[in-house]
């Protein structure tokens, strides 16, 4: 009987993780409205930052936002009903910063750039069981990480 309680707690935890991921994605696509583009705010600091990378990121974000195809249905299906038989899985990134960003995902025979508005979530489907490099600029900070993706993968980024 004790084992059944542990099993239900694990099921509840798994359900809640999936539910939160779905809600984050649904809030990102909120009725098909276009995100408000904000210019990055320069930090109040004595350090000298070059604004060229920030401007390049914002320009790339605007250009990609015009052409990016949302894979929302596929991503939601993967999060809720992910199958070990499926050759693909989803990567979701929640941008908690105040700046728009472009996330680059590259791996064997796969390369994609995803525009992610400030405070929203971006996602895509990728072939599973492969190593991916994820990189991007979050305001003044550079994000760069490698991950071997075997199933649904979700991260949150902030400044």
N, C-alpha and C positions, 0 to 999 in steps of 0.2 A: 504494500500500500504506500509506503514511503517513496518507493521508486516512481510510482505513478504521479505523486505530487511533484517530484523533481522534473519528470517528463513534461507535466503541464506548465511548469514555470519556464522551462526551456522553450516550449511551443509559444507561450505568451510573449516571451522576450523576442523570439524570432518574428512573430507577428507584428509586434510593436516596431521593430527595426524596419520591417518592410513598409508598414503603415506610414512611419515618419518619412521614409525615402519617397514614397508615392506623394505624400502631401507636399514635400519640398518641390518635387517636379511639377505638380499641379499648380502650385503657387507661382512657379516660374513662367508657366504658359498662360496664366490667369486670363481666361476668356479671349485669348488672341490679341490682347492689347500690346502695343509696341512699348518697349521700355523707354523710360526717360533717360536720355544721355546726359551725364553730368561730366563737367570738366574736372580733372583731378585737382584737388586742393594741395597747394604746396605746403610742406611742413614748416612750422615756425621753428627754425633751428639755425644755429650759426654755421652748420656744415653747408658746403656748396654741393648741390646736386645738379647733375646734368638733366635737363628736361627732355632731351632728344629721345631717349627710350620711351618715356611716358607719352610723348606726342606720336611716336611711331606705333605704340600699342593702341592708342585711341584711334588713329587712322586705320589701322588694320581691323580693329573692332567694328568701326563704321562700315567698312567695305565688306567684311564677312557677314555682318548682320543683314545686309541686303540680299545675300545669296544663300545663306545657310539654310539647309533643309532640316527641319525638326524630325527626329525619329522618336517622338514621344510615345506613340502606341507600342512600338517594339520595346522601348526601354521599360515602360510600365509593365508590360507582359513579362519581361525578364525578371523584374523585381518581385512581382507577385507570384509568378508560376515558373521561375527558373528551372530549366531541365538540364540534367547532367548529359542528356543525349544531344542537346543543341550545340552546334559548333561555335555559336557566338554568345557573348555576354555583354553586360552594360558597364560603362564607367560613368559615374555621376560626380560632378564637382560643384559644391556650394560655395559661391563667392561671397564671403561675409565682409568684404572690404567696401569702402566707399567709392571705389574706382572700377570702371569697366575693365575687363581683362580678356585676353585671347589665350586659350590653353592649347598648346601643341602636343599632340599625341603621336608618337612614331614607334613603329615596331617592324618586324619582318613583313614585308609586302603590305604595310599599312602606314598611312600618314594622313593626319587630319588636323585642322585648326578649328576650334570651337569658340565663338564669341560668347562671353558670359557677362551679362549686365551686373552692375553693383548690387549686392544683396539678393541675387537670384541664383538659380541652379542651371547648369548646362550638362548635357549628357550625350552619349553616343554609344553605338553598338560596335564591338570589336571582336575579332576571332579570339577564342579563349585558349588558354594554355600557351601563352606567349609572353615574352618580356617586352614591356613598353617603357619608353622614356616620356615623362610628362613634364612639360616646362611652360613657363609663362612669366609675365611681369604683373605683380599685384601692387599697384601704386608704385612706390619706390623700391619695392623688394622683388628680388628674382626668386622664382620657385623652380626647382629642378629636382626630379625624383625618378628612380627606376623602380618598376614593380612588375613582378611575374603575376599575371592575371589568370586565375583559374575559374573564377566565378564573379558574380556581381561585386563591383568595387566602388566604394563611395568615400569621398574625402571632403573636408571643409577647409577653405583657405581664408586667411585674414591677414591684415597688415602686420 
